[in-house]
Amino acid sequence: MIMLLAFAAPWIAPYDPNEIDLINRLTGPSAAHWLGVDNFGRDVLSRLLYGGRLALFIAAISVVISIVVGTLIGAASGQIGGFFDEAAMRFVDLFLGFPTFIIALVIVALLGPGFFSLILALSFLGWTPYARLVRGQTLSVNSQQFIEAAEALGCSRWFIITRHIVPHTINPVLAMGFLRFGHMLIRIGALSYLGLGVQPPDADWGAMLREAQPYMQREPWLIIFPGLAIFISALAVTLAGQGLSYAFDARAAHATISASLDAEEQAR
C-alpha cells in the first residue's frame, strides 16, 4: 500500500513537498496537515509520498541492474567453466568478503552524493549474490538433455545462455530480487541519512530522518513516520520474496515428484 501511494504521489499529495511555510513550522498532525509539518513548514505527508517514490525508484533500478549483471556473469561462469569460472567466482568471493556498505560509502563519497551515485554504488555491489545463485542453477541445468542437444547442434554459448539457461533460473532470481529490494531500501535510507543520498530540497526518507533528529524529543512524529515507511516497505518486499521462494520451491518439488511418478509408471 505504501508503495502504491508513493508512486501515486503527484496525484494524491496534498501539497508541494518543497513548499516552505515558516509561520507554521513544526506544527503537529492536524486536519490541514495529517502528519504535521517539518522545521521548514513543509508538509510531512507530501514529502513522505515523494520521498518514497524516489527511494523505491532508486531501489528498483539498482535491483534490475544487479539482476542483469549478476545473471549474465553467473550463467556465463557456469556454462563456460574452467579458468573463467574459477576467476569469476574468486572475484565474487572477494566482493562478498568486504563490508558492502562501507564500499558503498566510499563510492558515493568519491563520486559525490546524488541520484546517479546511489544507483551506481548499489548496483556495483549488488550483483554478486545473483551471480553465485545463477552459477549454481546453471551447473544444475547443464546436465539436462536439452542443453546437450543445443551444444550438439552447434548453438553458441550466448544462445544457450539467453534461450535456455536464463529462463530456467529466473524464478529463484526473482525471489532473491524481492529479498534484496528490502536491503536496498535500508541502504538507501542509511546513505541518505548520512547526507550521501538524494540532496535537498528533494525529499527522501533517510534525509527526513536526518532532518528530524534535532527535534525527535519535542516533535517525534517527524522521525516516526519516515522510519515506519522504511521499515514497513522493507518488511513487505522481504515477505513477498520469501513467499515467492516458498512457492517456487513447492513447484520444483511438485515437478520432481511428478517426474518420479512418471518414471515409475513407465517402469511398470
DRENPA-3360 file (N, C-alpha, C; in nm, 2 decimals, always signed):
BEGIN
1 = MIMLLAFA = +0.08/-0.12/+0.00/+0.00/+0.00/+0.00/+0.09/+0.13/+0.00 ~ +0.19/+0.12/+0.08/+0.28/+0.24/+0.09/+0.34/+0.26/-0.05 ~ +0.38/+0.15/-0.12/+0.44/+0.17/-0.25/+0.35/+0.23/-0.35 ~ +0.22/+0.18/-0.35/+0.12/+0.23/-0.44/+0.10/+0.38/-0.41 ~ +0.09/+0.42/-0.29/+0.07/+0.56/-0.25/+0.19/+0.64/-0.30 ~ +0.31/+0.59/-0.28/+0.43/+0.66/-0.32/+0.44/+0.69/-0.47 ~ +0.40/+0.58/-0.55/+0.41/+0.60/-0.70/+0.30/+0.70/-0.74 ~ +0.19/+0.71/-0.66/+0.08/+0.80/-0.70/+0.10/+0.94/-0.64;
9 = APWIAPYD = +0.21/+0.97/-0.58/+0.24/+1.09/-0.51/+0.20/+1.22/-0.59 ~ +0.23/+1.23/-0.72/+0.20/+1.35/-0.79/+0.05/+1.38/-0.80 ~ -0.03/+1.28/-0.78/-0.18/+1.29/-0.79/-0.25/+1.30/-0.66 ~ -0.19/+1.25/-0.55/-0.26/+1.24/-0.42/-0.19/+1.32/-0.32 ~ -0.07/+1.37/-0.34/+0.00/+1.45/-0.23/-0.08/+1.58/-0.22 ~ -0.11/+1.62/-0.09/-0.20/+1.74/-0.07/-0.12/+1.87/-0.10 ~ +0.01/+1.87/-0.09/+0.09/+1.99/-0.10/+0.21/+1.97/-0.19 ~ +0.27/+2.07/-0.23/+0.41/+2.07/-0.29/+0.50/+2.02/-0.18;
17 = PNEIDLIN = +0.58/+1.92/-0.20/+0.67/+1.87/-0.10/+0.78/+1.97/-0.06 ~ +0.81/+2.07/-0.15/+0.92/+2.16/-0.12/+0.86/+2.30/-0.08 ~ +0.73/+2.31/-0.07/+0.67/+2.44/-0.03/+0.70/+2.47/+0.11 ~ +0.76/+2.59/+0.13/+0.80/+2.63/+0.27/+0.70/+2.73/+0.33 ~ +0.67/+2.70/+0.46/+0.58/+2.79/+0.53/+0.63/+2.80/+0.67 ~ +0.72/+2.90/+0.69/+0.79/+2.92/+0.82/+0.70/+2.96/+0.93 ~ +0.59/+3.02/+0.90/+0.50/+3.06/+1.00/+0.44/+2.94/+1.08 ~ +0.41/+2.83/+1.00/+0.35/+2.72/+1.06/+0.45/+2.60/+1.09;
25 = RLTGPSAA = +0.58/+2.63/+1.10/+0.68/+2.53/+1.11/+0.66/+2.45/+1.24 ~ +0.69/+2.32/+1.23/+0.69/+2.23/+1.34/+0.55/+2.22/+1.41 ~ +0.45/+2.23/+1.32/+0.31/+2.21/+1.37/+0.28/+2.06/+1.36 ~ +0.21/+2.01/+1.47/+0.18/+1.87/+1.47/+0.07/+1.83/+1.38 ~ +0.04/+1.70/+1.37/-0.07/+1.65/+1.29/-0.20/+1.72/+1.31 ~ -0.27/+1.75/+1.20/-0.39/+1.83/+1.21/-0.48/+1.79/+1.09 ~ -0.60/+1.85/+1.08/-0.68/+1.83/+0.97/-0.62/+1.88/+0.84 ~ -0.55/+1.99/+0.85/-0.48/+2.05/+0.73/-0.36/+1.97/+0.69;
33 = HWLGVDNF = -0.28/+1.93/+0.79/-0.16/+1.85/+0.77/-0.17/+1.72/+0.85 ~ -0.21/+1.61/+0.78/-0.24/+1.49/+0.86/-0.12/+1.44/+0.94 ~ +0.00/+1.46/+0.88/+0.13/+1.41/+0.95/+0.21/+1.52/+1.01 ~ +0.16/+1.64/+1.01/+0.23/+1.75/+1.06/+0.32/+1.82/+0.96 ~ +0.40/+1.92/+1.00/+0.49/+1.99/+0.91/+0.63/+1.99/+0.98 ~ +0.73/+2.00/+0.89/+0.87/+1.99/+0.94/+0.92/+2.13/+0.99 ~ +1.06/+2.13/+1.01/+1.12/+2.26/+1.06/+1.12/+2.37/+0.96 ~ +1.09/+2.34/+0.83/+1.08/+2.44/+0.73/+0.93/+2.47/+0.69;
41 = GRDVLSRL = +0.84/+2.41/+0.76/+0.70/+2.43/+0.73/+0.65/+2.34/+0.62 ~ +0.72/+2.24/+0.57/+0.68/+2.16/+0.46/+0.60/+2.04/+0.51 ~ +0.49/+2.01/+0.43/+0.40/+1.91/+0.47/+0.47/+1.77/+0.48 ~ +0.47/+1.70/+0.59/+0.54/+1.57/+0.61/+0.48/+1.47/+0.52 ~ +0.34/+1.46/+0.51/+0.28/+1.36/+0.43/+0.32/+1.37/+0.28 ~ +0.32/+1.49/+0.23/+0.36/+1.51/+0.09/+0.51/+1.47/+0.07 ~ +0.60/+1.51/+0.16/+0.74/+1.47/+0.15/+0.76/+1.32/+0.17 ~ +0.68/+1.26/+0.25/+0.68/+1.12/+0.27/+0.65/+1.04/+0.14;
49 = LYGGRLAL = +0.54/+1.09/+0.07/+0.50/+1.03/-0.05/+0.60/+1.04/-0.16 ~ +0.65/+1.17/-0.18/+0.75/+1.19/-0.28/+0.88/+1.13/-0.25 ~ +0.92/+1.13/-0.12/+1.05/+1.06/-0.08/+1.04/+0.91/-0.10 ~ +0.93/+0.85/-0.08/+0.91/+0.71/-0.10/+0.92/+0.68/-0.25 ~ +0.86/+0.77/-0.33/+0.86/+0.75/-0.48/+1.01/+0.74/-0.53 ~ +1.09/+0.83/-0.48/+1.23/+0.84/-0.52/+1.31/+0.72/-0.47 ~ +1.29/+0.69/-0.34/+1.36/+0.57/-0.28/+1.33/+0.44/-0.35 ~ +1.20/+0.42/-0.38/+1.15/+0.30/-0.44/+1.21/+0.29/-0.59;
57 = FIAAISVV = +1.21/+0.40/-0.65/+1.26/+0.41/-0.79/+1.41/+0.37/-0.79 ~ +1.49/+0.43/-0.70/+1.63/+0.40/-0.69/+1.66/+0.26/-0.66 ~ +1.58/+0.20/-0.57/+1.59/+0.06/-0.53/+1.56/-0.03/-0.65 ~ +1.45/+0.00/-0.72/+1.41/-0.08/-0.83/+1.51/-0.08/-0.94 ~ +1.57/+0.03/-0.98/+1.67/+0.04/-1.08/+1.79/-0.03/-1.04 ~ +1.83/-0.02/-0.92/+1.95/-0.08/-0.87/+1.94/-0.24/-0.87 ~ +1.82/-0.28/-0.83/+1.80/-0.43/-0.83/+1.79/-0.48/-0.97 ~ +1.73/-0.41/-1.06/+1.72/-0.46/-1.20/+1.86/-0.47/-1.26;
65 = ISIVVGTL = +1.95/-0.36/-1.24/+2.08/-0.37/-1.29/+2.16/-0.48/-1.23 ~ +2.15/-0.50/-1.10/+2.22/-0.61/-1.03/+2.18/-0.74/-1.08 ~ +2.05/-0.76/-1.11/+2.00/-0.89/-1.16/+2.05/-0.92/-1.30 ~ +2.05/-0.82/-1.39/+2.10/-0.84/-1.52/+2.25/-0.87/-1.52 ~ +2.33/-0.79/-1.45/+2.47/-0.82/-1.45/+2.51/-0.95/-1.38 ~ +2.45/-0.97/-1.26/+2.47/-1.10/-1.19/+2.43/-1.22/-1.27 ~ +2.31/-1.21/-1.33/+2.26/-1.33/-1.41/+2.35/-1.36/-1.52 ~ +2.39/-1.26/-1.60/+2.48/-1.29/-1.71/+2.62/-1.34/-1.67;
73 = IGAASGQI = +2.68/-1.28/-1.57/+2.81/-1.33/-1.52/+2.80/-1.47/-1.46 ~ +2.69/-1.50/-1.38/+2.67/-1.63/-1.32/+2.65/-1.74/-1.43 ~ +2.56/-1.70/-1.53/+2.53/-1.80/-1.63/+2.65/-1.83/-1.72 ~ +2.73/-1.72/-1.75/+2.85/-1.74/-1.83/+2.95/-1.82/-1.76 ~ +2.96/-1.80/-1.63/+3.06/-1.87/-1.54/+3.03/-2.02/-1.54 ~ +2.90/-2.05/-1.52/+2.86/-2.19/-1.51/+2.86/-2.26/-1.64 ~ +2.84/-2.19/-1.75/+2.83/-2.25/-1.88/+2.97/-2.27/-1.94 ~ +3.06/-2.17/-1.93/+3.19/-2.18/-1.98/+3.28/-2.27/-1.90;
81 = GGFFDEAA = +3.28/-2.25/-1.76/+3.36/-2.33/-1.67/+3.51/-2.30/-1.68 ~ +3.59/-2.39/-1.63/+3.73/-2.37/-1.64/+3.79/-2.25/-1.57 ~ +3.89/-2.19/-1.64/+3.95/-2.07/-1.58/+3.86/-1.96/-1.56 ~ +3.77/-1.93/-1.65/+3.67/-1.82/-1.64/+3.58/-1.84/-1.52 ~ +3.54/-1.96/-1.50/+3.45/-1.99/-1.38/+3.53/-1.97/-1.25 ~ +3.65/-2.02/-1.25/+3.73/-2.00/-1.13/+3.76/-1.86/-1.10 ~ +3.80/-1.78/-1.20/+3.83/-1.64/-1.18/+3.71/-1.56/-1.14 ~ +3.59/-1.58/-1.21/+3.47/-1.51/-1.17/+3.43/-1.54/-1.03;
89 = MRFVDLFL = +3.43/-1.66/-0.99/+3.39/-1.69/-0.85/+3.48/-1.64/-0.74 ~ +3.61/-1.64/-0.78/+3.71/-1.58/-0.68/+3.68/-1.43/-0.67 ~ +3.64/-1.36/-0.78/+3.61/-1.22/-0.78/+3.49/-1.20/-0.70 ~ +3.39/-1.29/-0.71/+3.26/-1.28/-0.63/+3.29/-1.29/-0.49 ~ +3.38/-1.39/-0.45/+3.41/-1.42/-0.31/+3.49/-1.29/-0.25 ~ +3.57/-1.23/-0.34/+3.64/-1.11/-0.29/+3.54/-1.00/-0.25 ~ +3.44/-0.98/-0.34/+3.34/-0.88/-0.32/+3.26/-0.91/-0.19 ~ +3.22/-1.04/-0.18/+3.14/-1.08/-0.06/+3.21/-1.07/+0.07;
97 = GFPTFIIA = +3.35/-1.07/+0.06/+3.43/-1.07/+0.18/+3.44/-0.93/+0.24 ~ +3.41/-0.83/+0.16/+3.42/-0.69/+0.21/+3.29/-0.64/+0.26 ~ +3.29/-0.55/+0.36/+3.16/-0.49/+0.41/+3.10/-0.40/+0.30 ~ +3.00/-0.44/+0.24/+2.95/-0.38/+0.12/+2.90/-0.23/+0.15 ~ +2.85/-0.21/+0.27/+2.80/-0.07/+0.30/+2.92/+0.02/+0.31 ~ +3.03/-0.02/+0.36/+3.15/+0.06/+0.37/+3.20/+0.10/+0.23 ~ +3.20/+0.00/+0.14/+3.24/+0.02/+0.00/+3.14/+0.12/-0.07 ~ +3.01/+0.11/-0.04/+2.91/+0.20/-0.10/+2.94/+0.34/-0.05;
105 = LVIVALLG = +2.98/+0.35/+0.08/+3.01/+0.49/+0.13/+3.13/+0.55/+0.06 ~ +3.23/+0.47/+0.03/+3.35/+0.51/-0.04/+3.31/+0.56/-0.18 ~ +3.24/+0.47/-0.25/+3.20/+0.50/-0.39/+3.12/+0.63/-0.40 ~ +3.02/+0.65/-0.31/+2.94/+0.77/-0.32/+3.02/+0.89/-0.28 ~ +3.11/+0.87/-0.18/+3.20/+0.98/-0.14/+3.29/+1.03/-0.25 ~ +3.34/+0.93/-0.33/+3.43/+0.97/-0.44/+3.35/+1.03/-0.55 ~ +3.24/+0.98/-0.58/+3.16/+1.03/-0.70/+3.08/+1.16/-0.66 ~ +3.05/+1.18/-0.53/+2.97/+1.29/-0.49/+2.83/+1.24/-0.47;
113 = PGFFSLIL = +2.76/+1.29/-0.36/+2.63/+1.25/-0.33/+2.53/+1.28/-0.44 ~ +2.43/+1.20/-0.46/+2.33/+1.23/-0.56/+2.26/+1.10/-0.61 ~ +2.16/+1.12/-0.70/+2.08/+1.02/-0.75/+2.16/+0.91/-0.82 ~ +2.24/+0.95/-0.92/+2.31/+0.85/-1.00/+2.42/+0.78/-0.92 ~ +2.48/+0.85/-0.83/+2.59/+0.79/-0.74/+2.53/+0.68/-0.66 ~ +2.41/+0.70/-0.61/+2.34/+0.59/-0.53/+2.32/+0.47/-0.62 ~ +2.26/+0.49/-0.74/+2.23/+0.38/-0.82/+2.36/+0.30/-0.86 ~ +2.46/+0.38/-0.90/+2.59/+0.31/-0.94/+2.65/+0.23/-0.82;
121 = ALSFLGWT = +2.65/+0.29/-0.70/+2.71/+0.22/-0.59/+2.64/+0.10/-0.55 ~ +2.50/+0.11/-0.54/+2.42/+0.00/-0.50/+2.42/-0.11/-0.61 ~ +2.43/-0.08/-0.74/+2.43/-0.18/-0.84/+2.57/-0.24/-0.85 ~ +2.67/-0.17/-0.83/+2.81/-0.22/-0.83/+2.83/-0.33/-0.73 ~ +2.76/-0.31/-0.61/+2.78/-0.40/-0.50/+2.67/-0.51/-0.49 ~ +2.57/-0.49/-0.57/+2.45/-0.58/-0.55/+2.44/-0.70/-0.65 ~ +2.53/-0.71/-0.74/+2.52/-0.82/-0.84/+2.58/-0.95/-0.80 ~ +2.67/-0.95/-0.70/+2.74/-1.07/-0.66/+2.65/-1.19/-0.61;
129 = PYARLVRG = +2.55/-1.16/-0.53/+2.46/-1.28/-0.48/+2.39/-1.34/-0.60 ~ +2.35/-1.26/-0.70/+2.28/-1.32/-0.81/+2.37/-1.40/-0.90 ~ +2.50/-1.36/-0.91/+2.60/-1.43/-0.99/+2.62/-1.57/-0.93 ~ +2.63/-1.57/-0.79/+2.66/-1.70/-0.73/+2.53/-1.79/-0.74 ~ +2.42/-1.74/-0.72/+2.29/-1.81/-0.74/+2.28/-1.87/-0.88 ~ +2.29/-1.79/-0.98/+2.27/-1.83/-1.12/+2.38/-1.93/-1.16 ~ +2.50/-1.91/-1.11/+2.60/-2.01/-1.14/+2.57/-2.15/-1.09 ~ +2.52/-2.16/-0.97/+2.48/-2.28/-0.92/+2.36/-2.34/-1.00;
137 = QTLSVNSQ = +2.26/-2.26/-1.03/+2.15/-2.30/-1.11/+2.20/-2.35/-1.25 ~ +2.29/-2.28/-1.31/+2.34/-2.31/-1.44/+2.41/-2.45/-1.44 ~ +2.49/-2.48/-1.34/+2.56/-2.61/-1.33/+2.45/-2.72/-1.32 ~ +2.34/-2.69/-1.26/+2.24/-2.79/-1.25/+2.17/-2.81/-1.38 ~ +2.14/-2.70/-1.45/+2.07/-2.70/-1.58/+2.16/-2.77/-1.69 ~ +2.29/-2.75/-1.68/+2.39/-2.80/-1.78/+2.38/-2.95/-1.80 ~ +2.33/-3.02/-1.69/+2.32/-3.17/-1.70/+2.19/-3.21/-1.78 ~ +2.10/-3.12/-1.81/+1.98/-3.15/-1.88/+2.01/-3.19/-2.03;
145 = QFIEAAEA = +1.92/-3.27/-2.08/+1.94/-3.32/-2.22/+1.92/-3.21/-2.32 ~ +1.84/-3.11/-2.30/+1.82/-3.01/-2.40/+1.94/-2.92/-2.41 ~ +2.02/-2.91/-2.31/+2.15/-2.83/-2.32/+2.25/-2.91/-2.40 ~ +2.25/-3.04/-2.38/+2.34/-3.13/-2.46/+2.30/-3.13/-2.61 ~ +2.17/-3.13/-2.63/+2.12/-3.12/-2.77/+2.15/-2.99/-2.84 ~ +2.14/-2.88/-2.76/+2.18/-2.75/-2.82/+2.32/-2.74/-2.85 ~ +2.41/-2.80/-2.76/+2.55/-2.80/-2.79/+2.58/-2.89/-2.91 ~ +2.51/-3.00/-2.92/+2.54/-3.09/-3.03/+2.50/-3.03/-3.17;
153 = LGCSRWFI = +2.40/-2.94/-3.16/+2.35/-2.87/-3.29/+2.44/-2.75/-3.32 ~ +2.54/-2.72/-3.24/+2.63/-2.62/-3.27/+2.59/-2.48/-3.22 ~ +2.49/-2.47/-3.13/+2.44/-2.34/-3.08/+2.55/-2.27/-3.00 ~ +2.56/-2.14/-3.02/+2.66/-2.06/-2.95/+2.63/-2.06/-2.80 ~ +2.73/-2.03/-2.72/+2.72/-2.02/-2.58/+2.62/-1.91/-2.54 ~ +2.62/-1.80/-2.61/+2.53/-1.69/-2.59/+2.39/-1.73/-2.61 ~ +2.36/-1.81/-2.72/+2.23/-1.86/-2.75/+2.18/-1.95/-2.64 ~ +2.27/-2.04/-2.59/+2.23/-2.13/-2.49/+2.20/-2.06/-2.36;
161 = ITRHIVPH = +2.29/-1.96/-2.32/+2.27/-1.88/-2.20/+2.13/-1.81/-2.20 ~ +2.11/-1.73/-2.31/+1.99/-1.65/-2.32/+1.86/-1.72/-2.34 ~ +1.87/-1.83/-2.42/+1.75/-1.90/-2.46/+1.71/-2.02/-2.37 ~ +1.81/-2.08/-2.30/+1.79/-2.20/-2.22/+1.82/-2.18/-2.08 ~ +1.94/-2.13/-2.04/+1.98/-2.12/-1.90/+1.90/-2.01/-1.83 ~ +1.90/-1.89/-1.88/+1.83/-1.78/-1.81/+1.69/-1.81/-1.78 ~ +1.61/-1.85/-1.88/+1.47/-1.88/-1.85/+1.45/-1.99/-1.74 ~ +1.54/-2.08/-1.72/+1.53/-2.18/-1.62/+1.58/-2.14/-1.48;
169 = TINPVLAM = +1.64/-2.02/-1.48/+1.69/-1.97/-1.35/+1.62/-1.85/-1.30 ~ +1.52/-1.80/-1.38/+1.46/-1.67/-1.35/+1.38/-1.67/-1.22 ~ +1.32/-1.79/-1.19/+1.23/-1.79/-1.07/+1.31/-1.77/-0.94 ~ +1.41/-1.84/-0.91/+1.49/-1.81/-0.79/+1.55/-1.67/-0.79 ~ +1.59/-1.62/-0.91/+1.64/-1.49/-0.92/+1.54/-1.38/-0.88 ~ +1.42/-1.40/-0.93/+1.31/-1.30/-0.89/+1.28/-1.31/-0.74 ~ +1.28/-1.42/-0.68/+1.26/-1.43/-0.54/+1.37/-1.36/-0.46 ~ +1.50/-1.38/-0.51/+1.61/-1.31/-0.44/+1.60/-1.16/-0.47;
177 = GFLRFGHM = +1.55/-1.12/-0.58/+1.53/-0.98/-0.62/+1.44/-0.91/-0.52 ~ +1.33/-0.97/-0.48/+1.24/-0.91/-0.38/+1.31/-0.90/-0.24 ~ +1.38/-1.01/-0.21/+1.45/-1.01/-0.08/+1.56/-0.89/-0.08 ~ +1.63/-0.88/-0.19/+1.74/-0.78/-0.19/+1.68/-0.64/-0.20 ~ +1.56/-0.63/-0.25/+1.49/-0.50/-0.27/+1.48/-0.43/-0.13 ~ +1.44/-0.51/-0.03/+1.43/-0.46/+0.11/+1.56/-0.41/+0.16 ~ +1.67/-0.49/+0.13/+1.80/-0.44/+0.17/+1.84/-0.31/+0.10 ~ +1.80/-0.30/-0.02/+1.84/-0.18/-0.09/+1.77/-0.05/-0.03;
185 = LIRIGALS = +1.64/-0.07/+0.01/+1.57/+0.04/+0.07/+1.64/+0.09/+0.20 ~ +1.69/-0.01/+0.28/+1.75/+0.02/+0.40/+1.89/+0.09/+0.37 ~ +1.96/+0.04/+0.28/+2.09/+0.11/+0.24/+2.07/+0.25/+0.19 ~ +1.97/+0.27/+0.10/+1.94/+0.40/+0.05/+1.90/+0.49/+0.17 ~ +1.82/+0.45/+0.26/+1.79/+0.53/+0.38/+1.91/+0.56/+0.46 ~ +2.00/+0.47/+0.48/+2.12/+0.49/+0.56/+2.21/+0.59/+0.49 ~ +2.23/+0.57/+0.36/+2.32/+0.67/+0.29/+2.26/+0.81/+0.29 ~ +2.13/+0.82/+0.27/+2.07/+0.95/+0.27/+2.07/+1.01/+0.41;
193 = YLGLGVQP = +2.06/+0.93/+0.51/+2.07/+0.98/+0.65/+2.21/+1.04/+0.67 ~ +2.31/+0.98/+0.61/+2.45/+1.03/+0.63/+2.48/+1.15/+0.54 ~ +2.38/+1.19/+0.46/+2.40/+1.30/+0.37/+2.46/+1.27/+0.23 ~ +2.47/+1.14/+0.20/+2.53/+1.09/+0.08/+2.43/+1.05/-0.03 ~ +2.30/+1.07/+0.00/+2.20/+1.03/-0.09/+2.14/+1.14/-0.17 ~ +2.01/+1.14/-0.19/+1.95/+1.25/-0.27/+1.96/+1.38/-0.19 ~ +1.99/+1.48/-0.26/+2.02/+1.61/-0.19/+1.90/+1.70/-0.19 ~ +1.90/+1.79/-0.08/+1.79/+1.89/-0.07/+1.78/+1.97/-0.20;
201 = PDADWGAM = +1.66/+2.02/-0.23/+1.54/+2.01/-0.15/+1.46/+1.89/-0.17 ~ +1.51/+1.79/-0.26/+1.43/+1.67/-0.29/+1.41/+1.59/-0.16 ~ +1.29/+1.54/-0.15/+1.25/+1.46/-0.03/+1.31/+1.32/-0.04 ~ +1.35/+1.26/+0.07/+1.40/+1.13/+0.08/+1.38/+1.08/+0.22 ~ +1.34/+0.95/+0.24/+1.31/+0.91/+0.37/+1.43/+0.92/+0.47 ~ +1.55/+0.88/+0.42/+1.66/+0.89/+0.50/+1.70/+1.03/+0.54 ~ +1.69/+1.12/+0.44/+1.71/+1.26/+0.47/+1.61/+1.32/+0.57 ~ +1.49/+1.27/+0.56/+1.38/+1.32/+0.65/+1.42/+1.28/+0.79;
209 = LREAQPYM = +1.48/+1.16/+0.81/+1.52/+1.11/+0.94/+1.63/+1.20/+0.99 ~ +1.73/+1.24/+0.91/+1.84/+1.32/+0.95/+1.79/+1.46/+0.99 ~ +1.70/+1.52/+0.91/+1.65/+1.65/+0.94/+1.57/+1.65/+1.07 ~ +1.50/+1.54/+1.10/+1.41/+1.53/+1.22/+1.49/+1.50/+1.34 ~ +1.61/+1.46/+1.34/+1.69/+1.42/+1.46/+1.69/+1.53/+1.56 ~ +1.72/+1.65/+1.53/+1.73/+1.75/+1.64/+1.59/+1.78/+1.71 ~ +1.48/+1.73/+1.65/+1.35/+1.76/+1.71/+1.28/+1.64/+1.75 ~ +1.35/+1.53/+1.76/+1.29/+1.40/+1.79/+1.22/+1.39/+1.93;
217 = QREPWLII = +1.27/+1.47/+2.02/+1.21/+1.46/+2.16/+1.08/+1.55/+2.17 ~ +1.08/+1.66/+2.10/+0.97/+1.75/+2.11/+0.87/+1.73/+2.00 ~ +0.91/+1.69/+1.88/+0.82/+1.66/+1.77/+0.85/+1.52/+1.71 ~ +0.82/+1.42/+1.79/+0.85/+1.28/+1.75/+0.79/+1.23/+1.62 ~ +0.68/+1.29/+1.58/+0.62/+1.25/+1.45/+0.71/+1.27/+1.33 ~ +0.80/+1.36/+1.34/+0.89/+1.39/+1.23/+0.98/+1.27/+1.20 ~ +1.02/+1.20/+1.30/+1.11/+1.08/+1.28/+1.03/+0.95/+1.28 ~ +0.91/+0.95/+1.34/+0.84/+0.82/+1.34/+0.79/+0.78/+1.21;
225 = FPGLAIFI = +0.73/+0.88/+1.13/+0.66/+0.84/+1.01/+0.76/+0.80/+0.90 ~ +0.87/+0.87/+0.87/+0.97/+0.81/+0.77/+1.03/+0.68/+0.82 ~ +1.06/+0.67/+0.95/+1.11/+0.54/+1.00/+1.02/+0.43/+0.98 ~ +0.89/+0.45/+1.00/+0.79/+0.35/+0.98/+0.78/+0.31/+0.83 ~ +0.79/+0.42/+0.74/+0.78/+0.39/+0.60/+0.89/+0.30/+0.55 ~ +1.01/+0.33/+0.60/+1.13/+0.24/+0.56/+1.11/+0.10/+0.61 ~ +1.07/+0.09/+0.74/+1.05/-0.04/+0.80/+0.94/-0.13/+0.73 ~ +0.82/-0.07/+0.71/+0.71/-0.14/+0.65/+0.74/-0.18/+0.51;
233 = SALAVTLA = +0.80/-0.09/+0.43/+0.83/-0.12/+0.29/+0.93/-0.23/+0.28 ~ +1.04/-0.22/+0.36/+1.14/-0.33/+0.35/+1.08/-0.46/+0.40 ~ +1.00/-0.46/+0.50/+0.94/-0.58/+0.55/+0.84/-0.64/+0.45 ~ +0.77/-0.56/+0.38/+0.67/-0.60/+0.29/+0.73/-0.68/+0.17 ~ +0.84/-0.61/+0.11/+0.90/-0.68/+0.00/+0.98/-0.80/+0.04 ~ +1.03/-0.80/+0.16/+1.11/-0.92/+0.21/+1.01/-1.04/+0.23 ~ +0.89/-1.01/+0.28/+0.79/-1.12/+0.30/+0.74/-1.17/+0.16 ~ +0.73/-1.07/+0.07/+0.69/-1.11/-0.07/+0.80/-1.20/-0.13;
241 = GQGLSYAF = +0.92/-1.17/-0.11/+1.03/-1.25/-0.16/+1.03/-1.39/-0.10 ~ +1.01/-1.40/+0.03/+1.00/-1.53/+0.10/+0.88/-1.61/+0.05 ~ +0.77/-1.54/+0.02/+0.66/-1.61/-0.03/+0.68/-1.67/-0.17 ~ +0.75/-1.59/-0.25/+0.78/-1.64/-0.39/+0.88/-1.75/-0.38 ~ +0.98/-1.74/-0.29/+1.08/-1.85/-0.27/+1.01/-1.98/-0.23 ~ +0.92/-1.97/-0.14/+0.84/-2.09/-0.09/+0.76/-2.15/-0.21 ~ +0.69/-2.06/-0.28/+0.61/-2.10/-0.40/+0.69/-2.17/-0.50 ~ +0.81/-2.12/-0.54/+0.89/-2.18/-0.64/+0.95/-2.31/-0.59;
249 = DARAAHAT = +0.99/-2.32/-0.46/+1.04/-2.44/-0.41/+0.93/-2.55/-0.41 ~ +0.81/-2.51/-0.38/+0.70/-2.61/-0.38/+0.67/-2.66/-0.52 ~ +0.68/-2.56/-0.62/+0.66/-2.60/-0.76/+0.77/-2.69/-0.81 ~ +0.89/-2.66/-0.77/+1.00/-2.75/-0.81/+0.99/-2.89/-0.75 ~ +0.95/-2.89/-0.62/+0.93/-3.02/-0.55/+0.82/-3.10/-0.62 ~ +0.71/-3.03/-0.66/+0.60/-3.10/-0.72/+0.64/-3.15/-0.86 ~ +0.72/-3.08/-0.93/+0.77/-3.12/-1.06/+0.86/-3.25/-1.05 ~ +0.94/-3.25/-0.94/+1.03/-3.36/-0.92/+0.95/-3.49/-0.88;
257 = ISASLDAE = +0.85/-3.47/-0.80/+0.76/-3.58/-0.76/+0.69/-3.63/-0.88 ~ +0.64/-3.54/-0.96/+0.56/-3.58/-1.08/+0.65/-3.66/-1.18 ~ +0.78/-3.61/-1.19/+0.87/-3.68/-1.28/+0.90/-3.82/-1.23 ~ +0.92/-3.83/-1.10/+0.95/-3.96/-1.04/+0.83/-4.06/-1.06 ~ +0.71/-4.01/-1.04/+0.59/-4.09/-1.06/+0.58/-4.14/-1.20 ~ +0.61/-4.05/-1.30/+0.60/-4.08/-1.44/+0.70/-4.19/-1.47 ~ +0.82/-4.18/-1.41/+0.93/-4.28/-1.43/+0.88/-4.42/-1.38 ~ +0.82/-4.41/-1.26/+0.77/-4.54/-1.21/+0.66/-4.60/-1.29;
265 = EQAR = +0.57/-4.52/-1.35/+0.47/-4.57/-1.43/+0.53/-4.63/-1.56 ~ +0.63/-4.56/-1.62/+0.69/-4.62/-1.74/+0.76/-4.75/-1.71 ~ +0.82/-4.76/-1.59/+0.90/-4.88/-1.55/+0.80/-5.00/-1.54 ~ +0.68/-4.97/-1.49/+0.58/-5.08/-1.48/+0.53/-5.12/-1.62;
% end
